[in-house]
Amino acid sequence: MTLRVTVPNDRQLVALTPDDGPALQDLLERCDDYSRLNFGIPTGAADAQSQFLEGLQHVPEQRKHLMGCHVDGRLVAAADLLEGHPDDRTAALGMLVVDPEWRDRGLGTAILLGLGSALSGRGVRRLRVDCHVSENTRAVPLLRRLGFAESSREVITVAAGQTRTRVLWTSGVPLRPRAEERAAVGSDCPQAEEPVAVRSDYSRAGAPVPRPVPPLDRLFGLPGVSAVAEPYYFDSPLFDDYERDVERRTGETDWDLAGLASAVGEGGRVLEVGCGTGRALVHLAATTQASLLVGIDTSEPALERARARVAAAGTGRVEFVTGDFLAYRPESAFDTVLLADCTLNGFTEASAVSGLLTHARSLLASGGRIAVSVFDDGAPAAMSHLDGRMVVDSFADRDGFNHIVIWSMRFDADTALLHRTAAVPRTAPAPGEPVRCVVADMNDRIWTPSTLSPLFAAAGLSVTAEEAATLTSGAADGAPMTTLVLSPV
């Protein structure tokens, strides 16, 4: 099946044929720096011909794509792509060259975004770029701005004994460009489709802001629909009402409470990072001898409910702080710092998790410890059924009105990235008025002991104890869980 890649302004990436050989050869010679950077030699006289002959033998011909973009009849960019390599959910970009006269005008950005969008519609989940080395100072920043991350790196030998650092870059599709990269796509070249500005509930944790999971992404721009993006959980009254309704039906999460109580041990000063509504702290106040329990969270609505919960429990040993944990500088150190109920999952980047762990370690008193509750090893593989899953549920809001909520999910077991979108359609206020739909978008990474191990080591921490558990509710019902106790090395 032909890969159709639309690059707006009435331009497209179209399949090249052997008849385009002379035009491709001319383009490759104008882009001589590409060959020198990657292979250490100038463009060869038969390089265009070899592009039509290359391709892995086990990849069907219909999944090998050599494409070009023409402006006023002249070939100004070319790309080759293997769809379904190295697996069915991945596409590998082997070459992308842009005429020097068209560089710094957004054409390369628009092509990559168009490829990402087209591949996403064909069931591809990842785009891998094999063609760039770290010495390519033009390509590397572009890939980073478009959301690509390094997946491997090796030193290779090219022509005449020269060496290059070959880096494989990988990103989920559709691509998620930063705002400044979207703005850099000039009006005189193919424009990138403007991504939907949906706030991720975990954006405070450094997660990228993605477009909603298909098919719910169609709600934005669909005739007769007015879609409004809201954060999930406490800062959105509607989604907060949904979570409360689910809690009433299924009970409050408690899988990590026993492990947290064991970590607190004989007591002392306890700090919980991302405490939410105080679930864990109120339990620990009733079951441990902790002298003081402090919770910190960025959501004031969540902390209002936490304070009400503490008042109802009648305990005077729990306090709350509104603010960013990384900026938190308490007057006294803590004996235990808690990262409960998969708090780390909201931090999709390893650097963000490392920063959290390092700061948590800096707040420990002598002999202190950190407790981290996460999915256990093996959970990501067992959660592959979430990829492509859609769920419809119902709930009643605080005013007694009933609603339906539609979930769409994508899960990449290789990267353990979970992307979820929830949408709640509302009744149209009058005939002819659009249906209002509230949409929330979330990113998580399913961290496990094995993926966290190098981050623990980098933060100067080691695992000294753990307590296994099982998740008993939600989309990942039955998944293995664990609470790890960490101590400074």
C-alpha positions as CSV (number, residue, x, y, z in Angstrom):
1,M,0.0,0.0,0.0
2,T,1.4,3.4,-1.0
3,L,2.3,5.6,1.9
4,R,0.6,9.0,1.4
5,V,2.3,11.8,3.2
6,T,0.6,15.2,3.1
7,V,2.8,18.3,3.6
8,P,0.3,21.2,3.4
9,N,0.3,24.1,1.0
10,D,-0.6,21.7,-1.8
11,R,2.6,19.8,-1.5
12,Q,3.2,16.1,-0.8
13,L,5.9,13.6,-0.3
14,V,5.4,11.3,-3.3
15,A,6.9,8.0,-4.3
16,L,10.0,8.3,-6.5
17,T,10.5,6.0,-9.4
18,P,13.7,5.2,-11.4
19,D,12.6,7.9,-13.8
20,D,13.4,10.4,-11.0
21,G,16.9,9.1,-10.8
22,P,18.6,12.1,-12.4
23,A,16.7,14.5,-10.2
24,L,17.6,12.5,-7.1
25,Q,21.2,12.3,-8.1
26,D,21.3,16.1,-8.6
27,L,19.7,16.6,-5.1
28,L,22.2,14.3,-3.5
29,E,25.1,16.2,-5.1
30,R,23.7,19.5,-3.8
31,C,23.5,17.8,-0.4
32,D,27.1,16.6,-0.5
33,D,27.6,17.6,3.2
34,Y,25.1,14.8,4.1
35,S,27.3,12.1,2.6
36,R,30.5,13.5,4.1
37,L,29.0,13.8,7.6
38,N,27.6,10.3,7.6
39,F,30.0,8.3,5.5
40,G,33.1,10.4,5.3
41,I,33.1,10.6,1.5
42,P,31.5,12.9,-1.1
43,T,28.4,12.0,-3.0
44,G,29.1,9.1,-5.4
45,A,28.0,9.2,-9.0
46,A,25.7,6.2,-8.5
47,D,24.2,7.1,-5.1
48,A,20.8,7.8,-6.5
49,Q,20.7,4.4,-8.3
50,S,21.7,2.6,-5.1
51,Q,18.8,4.2,-3.3
52,F,16.4,2.4,-5.6
53,L,18.2,-0.9,-5.1
54,E,18.7,-0.8,-1.3
55,G,16.4,-2.2,1.3
56,L,16.3,-5.1,3.7
57,Q,15.4,-8.4,1.9
58,H,12.9,-9.5,4.6
59,V,10.9,-6.2,4.3
60,P,8.2,-6.5,1.6
61,E,8.6,-4.1,-1.3
62,Q,5.3,-2.3,-0.5
63,R,6.8,-1.3,2.9
64,K,10.0,0.3,1.4
65,H,9.3,3.9,0.6
66,L,11.6,6.3,-1.3
67,M,9.8,9.6,-1.5
68,G,10.5,13.2,-2.6
69,C,9.0,16.7,-2.3
70,H,8.9,18.9,-5.3
71,V,8.6,22.7,-5.5
72,D,7.9,24.2,-8.9
73,G,8.9,21.0,-10.5
74,R,12.3,20.7,-8.8
75,L,13.1,18.0,-6.3
76,V,14.1,19.8,-3.1
77,A,13.9,17.0,-0.5
78,A,14.0,13.2,-0.3
79,A,13.5,10.5,2.3
80,D,13.7,6.8,2.4
81,L,11.7,4.8,5.0
82,L,11.4,1.1,5.9
83,E,7.9,0.5,7.4
84,G,7.7,-2.5,9.7
85,H,11.4,-2.5,10.7
86,P,12.7,-3.8,13.0
87,D,9.2,-4.8,14.1
88,D,5.7,-4.3,12.8
89,R,5.1,-1.3,15.1
90,T,8.2,0.6,14.1
91,A,9.3,2.5,10.9
92,A,13.0,3.3,10.3
93,L,14.0,6.5,8.5
94,G,17.3,5.8,6.6
95,M,17.8,9.2,4.8
96,L,16.4,12.7,4.9
97,V,18.1,15.3,2.7
98,V,16.9,18.9,2.1
99,D,18.2,21.2,-0.6
100,P,20.6,23.8,1.0
101,E,18.4,26.5,-0.4
102,W,15.4,25.1,1.5
103,R,17.1,24.6,4.9
104,D,16.2,26.7,7.9
105,R,12.7,27.3,6.4
106,G,10.9,24.5,8.2
107,L,10.8,22.0,5.3
108,G,12.6,19.2,7.2
109,T,10.4,19.7,10.2
110,A,7.2,19.6,8.1
111,I,8.3,16.4,6.4
112,L,9.1,14.6,9.7
113,L,5.7,15.7,11.1
114,G,3.9,14.6,8.0
115,L,5.6,11.2,8.1
116,G,4.7,10.8,11.8
117,S,1.1,11.6,11.2
118,A,0.8,9.3,8.2
119,L,2.5,6.4,10.0
120,S,0.3,6.8,13.0
121,G,-2.7,6.3,10.8
122,R,-1.2,3.0,9.6
123,G,-0.8,1.4,13.1
124,V,2.9,2.3,13.5
125,R,3.8,3.4,17.0
126,R,7.4,4.4,16.7
127,L,9.7,6.2,14.3
128,R,13.4,5.4,14.4
129,V,16.0,7.6,12.7
130,D,19.1,5.6,11.7
131,C,20.8,8.0,9.5
132,H,22.3,10.7,11.7
133,V,25.5,10.7,13.7
134,S,26.1,12.9,16.8
135,E,28.5,15.0,14.7
136,N,25.6,16.2,12.6
137,T,25.0,19.4,14.5
138,R,22.1,20.4,12.2
139,A,20.1,17.2,12.5
140,V,20.6,16.4,16.2
141,P,18.9,19.6,17.7
142,L,16.0,19.2,15.2
143,L,15.4,15.6,16.3
144,R,15.5,16.6,20.0
145,R,13.0,19.4,19.4
146,L,10.6,17.0,17.7
147,G,10.6,14.7,20.7
148,F,13.2,12.1,19.6
149,A,15.4,10.5,22.3
150,E,18.5,8.5,22.0
151,S,17.9,4.7,22.0
152,S,21.5,3.5,21.3
153,R,24.9,4.9,20.5
154,E,28.1,3.3,19.1
155,V,31.4,4.5,17.5
156,I,31.6,3.3,13.9
157,T,34.4,3.4,11.3
158,V,33.6,5.0,8.0
159,A,35.7,5.8,4.9
160,A,39.5,6.1,5.2
161,G,39.5,5.0,8.8
162,Q,37.4,8.0,10.0
163,T,35.2,7.4,13.0
164,R,31.6,8.6,13.7
165,T,29.4,8.3,16.7
166,R,26.2,6.6,15.3
167,V,23.1,7.3,17.3
168,L,19.7,5.7,16.8
169,W,16.9,8.1,17.7
170,T,13.4,7.0,18.5
171,S,10.1,8.8,19.1
172,G,6.4,7.8,19.3
173,V,4.1,8.9,16.5
174,P,2.5,11.3,15.8
175,L,5.5,13.4,16.7
176,R,5.2,16.0,19.5
177,P,7.2,19.1,18.6
178,R,8.0,21.8,21.1
179,A,6.2,25.1,20.6
180,E,9.3,26.9,19.3
181,E,9.7,24.2,16.6
182,R,6.1,24.6,15.4
183,A,6.7,28.3,15.2
184,A,9.8,27.8,13.1
185,V,7.9,26.2,10.2
186,G,7.8,29.1,7.8
187,S,4.8,30.2,5.8
188,D,6.7,29.8,2.5
189,C,7.2,26.1,2.9
190,P,5.0,23.1,3.7
191,Q,3.4,23.7,7.1
192,A,3.2,21.2,9.9
193,E,-0.3,20.5,11.1
194,E,-0.8,22.5,14.4
195,P,-1.0,20.0,17.3
196,V,-3.9,20.2,19.6
197,A,-3.0,22.2,22.7
198,V,-4.0,19.7,25.3
199,R,-2.5,20.1,28.8
200,S,-1.2,16.9,30.3
201,D,-2.0,16.5,34.0
202,Y,1.6,15.4,34.3
203,S,3.2,18.4,32.5
204,R,4.4,19.7,35.8
205,A,6.5,16.5,35.9
206,G,8.2,17.4,32.6
207,A,6.1,15.1,30.4
208,P,5.5,16.3,26.8
209,V,2.1,17.6,25.9
210,P,0.8,15.1,23.2
211,R,-2.3,15.2,21.0
212,P,-5.2,13.0,22.2
213,V,-5.1,9.3,21.6
214,P,-7.0,8.4,18.3
215,P,-9.8,8.3,17.7
216,L,-10.6,10.9,20.4
217,D,-8.2,13.3,18.7
218,R,-11.0,13.9,16.1
219,L,-13.1,15.7,18.7
220,F,-11.0,18.8,18.1
221,G,-12.2,20.2,14.8
222,L,-15.1,17.8,14.4
223,P,-18.2,19.7,13.1
224,G,-20.8,20.3,15.7
225,V,-18.4,19.6,18.6
226,S,-16.8,22.2,20.9
227,A,-13.9,20.3,22.7
228,V,-12.3,21.9,25.7
229,A,-9.1,20.6,27.3
230,E,-8.9,20.3,31.1
231,P,-6.3,18.8,33.4
232,Y,-7.2,15.5,35.0
233,Y,-7.8,14.7,38.6
234,F,-8.3,17.4,41.3
235,D,-7.9,20.5,39.2
236,S,-10.9,19.6,37.0
237,P,-14.2,19.4,38.9
238,L,-15.7,17.1,36.3
239,F,-12.9,14.5,36.2
240,D,-12.5,14.8,40.0
241,D,-16.1,13.8,40.3
242,Y,-15.5,10.8,38.1
243,E,-12.5,9.7,40.2
244,R,-14.6,10.1,43.4
245,D,-17.5,8.1,41.8
246,V,-15.0,5.3,40.8
247,E,-13.6,5.3,44.4
248,R,-17.1,4.9,45.8
249,R,-17.8,1.9,43.6
250,T,-14.4,0.1,43.8
251,G,-12.9,1.4,47.1
252,E,-9.8,3.5,47.6
253,T,-6.4,2.3,46.5
254,D,-4.6,0.5,49.3
255,W,-2.1,-1.9,47.7
256,D,0.9,0.1,48.9
257,L,-0.1,1.0,52.5
258,A,1.4,-2.1,54.2
259,G,4.7,-1.5,52.5
260,L,4.7,2.2,53.4
261,A,4.0,1.4,57.0
262,S,6.9,-1.0,57.1
263,A,9.2,1.6,55.7
264,V,8.1,4.2,58.3
265,G,8.9,1.6,61.0
266,E,9.2,3.1,64.5
267,G,8.3,6.6,63.4
268,G,10.1,9.9,63.3
269,R,9.5,12.6,60.7
270,V,7.8,11.5,57.5
271,L,7.4,13.4,54.2
272,E,5.2,12.3,51.3
273,V,5.9,13.7,47.8
274,G,2.7,14.2,45.8
275,C,0.4,13.4,48.7
276,G,-2.8,14.2,46.9
277,T,-5.8,14.0,49.2
278,G,-3.8,12.6,52.1
279,R,-4.8,8.9,51.6
280,A,-1.4,7.4,52.8
281,L,-0.6,10.0,55.5
282,V,-3.9,9.6,57.3
283,H,-3.4,5.8,57.3
284,L,0.1,6.1,58.5
285,A,-1.0,8.5,61.3
286,A,-3.3,5.7,62.5
287,T,-1.0,2.8,62.1
288,T,2.6,4.1,62.9
289,Q,4.3,6.0,65.7
290,A,5.5,8.8,63.3
291,S,6.0,12.0,65.2
292,L,5.1,14.2,62.2
293,L,3.8,13.5,58.8
294,V,4.1,16.2,56.1
295,G,2.6,16.1,52.6
296,I,3.5,18.3,49.7
297,D,1.6,18.7,46.5
298,T,1.1,21.3,43.7
299,S,-2.7,21.0,43.7
300,E,-4.4,23.2,46.2
301,P,-7.8,21.5,45.6
302,A,-6.3,18.2,46.5
303,L,-4.8,19.6,49.7
304,E,-8.1,21.2,50.7
305,R,-9.6,17.7,50.7
306,A,-6.6,16.3,52.5
307,R,-7.0,18.8,55.3
308,A,-10.7,17.9,55.6
309,R,-9.7,14.3,55.8
310,V,-7.2,14.9,58.5
311,A,-9.8,17.0,60.5
312,A,-12.3,14.1,60.1
313,A,-9.7,11.6,61.4
314,G,-9.0,13.8,64.4
315,T,-5.2,13.5,64.1
316,G,-2.9,16.5,64.9
317,R,0.3,15.0,63.5
318,V,-0.3,15.7,59.8
319,E,0.6,18.9,57.9
320,F,0.5,20.0,54.3
321,V,2.6,22.2,52.0
322,T,1.5,23.6,48.7
323,G,4.3,23.8,46.2
324,D,7.0,22.2,44.0
325,F,8.9,19.5,45.8
326,L,12.2,20.4,44.0
327,A,12.0,23.9,45.5
328,Y,11.1,22.6,49.0
329,R,13.7,23.4,51.7
330,P,12.4,22.3,55.1
331,E,14.1,23.5,58.3
332,S,14.6,19.9,59.6
333,A,15.5,16.6,57.8
334,F,13.1,13.7,57.5
335,D,13.6,10.1,58.6
336,T,11.4,8.7,55.8
337,V,10.5,10.2,52.4
338,L,7.6,8.5,50.5
339,L,6.9,8.3,46.8
340,A,3.6,6.4,47.1
341,D,1.1,4.8,44.7
342,C,3.2,5.1,41.5
343,T,3.9,8.8,41.9
344,L,7.0,8.3,39.8
345,N,4.9,7.2,36.8
346,G,4.0,10.8,36.1
347,F,7.6,11.6,35.4
348,T,8.3,10.2,32.0
349,E,11.9,11.3,31.6
350,A,14.7,9.6,33.5
351,S,16.3,12.9,34.2
352,A,13.2,14.1,36.1
353,V,13.1,10.9,38.2
354,S,16.8,11.3,39.0
355,G,16.2,14.9,40.1
356,L,13.4,13.8,42.4
357,L,15.5,11.0,44.0
358,T,18.5,13.2,44.4
359,H,16.5,15.9,46.1
360,A,14.7,13.3,48.3
361,R,18.0,11.9,49.4
362,S,19.2,15.4,50.3
363,L,16.3,15.8,52.8
364,L,17.1,12.6,54.7
365,A,18.3,12.6,58.3
366,S,21.2,10.3,59.2
367,G,19.9,6.7,58.8
368,G,16.9,7.9,56.8
369,R,15.3,6.0,54.0
370,I,13.1,6.5,50.9
371,A,10.1,4.3,50.1
372,V,9.0,4.0,46.4
373,S,5.8,2.2,45.4
374,V,5.8,1.1,41.7
375,F,4.8,-1.6,39.3
376,D,6.9,-4.7,39.7
377,D,9.1,-6.2,37.0
378,G,7.0,-8.0,34.5
379,A,4.1,-5.6,34.7
380,P,4.7,-3.8,31.4
381,A,4.6,-7.0,29.4
382,A,1.4,-8.0,31.1
383,M,-0.2,-4.6,30.3
384,S,0.2,-4.9,26.5
385,H,-3.6,-5.4,26.2
386,L,-4.0,-1.7,27.0
387,D,-2.6,-0.7,23.6
388,G,-5.5,0.4,21.4
389,R,-8.0,-0.3,24.2
390,M,-11.2,1.8,24.5
391,V,-13.3,1.9,27.6
392,V,-16.8,3.5,28.2
393,D,-17.9,4.2,31.8
394,S,-20.5,6.3,33.5
395,F,-20.6,8.4,36.6
396,A,-22.6,11.0,38.6
397,D,-21.2,14.4,39.3
398,R,-21.4,16.4,42.6
399,D,-24.8,17.9,41.4
400,G,-26.3,14.5,40.7
401,F,-26.1,14.7,36.9
402,N,-25.1,11.5,35.1
403,H,-22.4,11.4,32.4
404,I,-20.5,9.0,30.2
405,V,-16.7,9.0,29.9
406,I,-14.8,7.5,27.0
407,W,-11.2,6.4,27.3
408,S,-8.7,5.7,24.6
409,M,-5.3,4.3,25.3
410,R,-2.0,3.5,23.8
411,F,0.7,1.5,25.5
412,D,4.2,0.8,24.2
413,A,5.6,-2.3,26.1
414,D,9.1,-1.6,24.9
415,T,9.3,1.9,26.4
416,A,6.6,1.4,29.0
417,L,4.9,4.6,28.0
418,L,1.2,4.8,28.6
419,H,-0.8,7.5,26.9
420,R,-4.4,7.9,27.9
421,T,-7.2,10.3,26.8
422,A,-10.5,10.7,28.6
423,A,-13.5,12.5,27.0
424,V,-16.8,13.5,28.6
425,P,-19.4,14.7,26.1
426,R,-22.0,17.2,27.4
427,T,-25.5,17.9,26.2
428,A,-25.8,20.6,23.6
429,P,-27.5,23.7,25.2
430,A,-29.9,24.3,22.3
431,P,-30.7,23.0,18.8
432,G,-28.0,23.9,16.4
433,E,-25.5,24.6,19.2
434,P,-22.3,22.4,19.3
435,V,-21.9,19.5,21.7
436,R,-19.5,20.5,24.4
437,C,-16.9,17.8,25.2
438,V,-14.4,18.0,28.0
439,V,-11.1,16.2,27.2
440,A,-8.1,15.3,29.5
441,D,-4.8,13.9,28.3
442,M,-2.2,12.0,30.4
443,N,1.2,10.5,29.9
444,D,2.8,7.9,32.2
445,R,5.9,5.8,32.2
446,I,5.5,2.4,34.0
447,W,8.7,2.5,36.1
448,T,9.8,-0.9,37.6
449,P,12.6,-1.9,39.9
450,S,14.8,-2.9,37.0
451,T,14.4,0.3,35.0
452,L,14.8,2.4,38.2
453,S,17.9,0.5,39.3
454,P,20.5,2.7,37.4
455,L,18.6,5.9,38.6
456,F,18.8,4.7,42.2
457,A,22.6,4.1,41.8
458,A,23.1,7.5,40.2
459,A,21.3,9.1,43.1
460,G,23.5,7.3,45.6
461,L,20.8,4.9,46.8
462,S,20.4,1.2,47.1
463,V,17.4,-1.1,47.7
464,T,17.5,-2.5,51.3
465,A,14.0,-4.0,51.5
466,E,10.8,-4.6,49.4
467,E,7.3,-5.7,49.9
468,A,5.3,-7.2,47.1
469,A,1.6,-6.5,46.4
470,T,-1.0,-6.9,43.7
471,L,-3.2,-4.2,42.1
472,T,-6.8,-5.0,42.6
473,S,-8.6,-2.3,40.6
474,G,-8.4,-0.3,37.4
475,A,-7.3,-1.1,33.8
476,A,-4.2,-2.8,35.1
477,D,-6.1,-5.0,37.6
478,G,-4.0,-7.9,38.7
479,A,-0.6,-6.4,37.9
480,P,2.3,-7.1,40.2
481,M,3.3,-4.2,42.4
482,T,6.1,-3.5,45.0
483,T,7.2,-1.0,47.6
484,L,11.0,-0.6,47.6
485,V,12.9,0.8,50.6
486,L,16.0,2.7,49.6
487,S,19.0,3.8,51.8
488,P,21.9,6.1,51.0
489,V,25.0,4.2,49.9
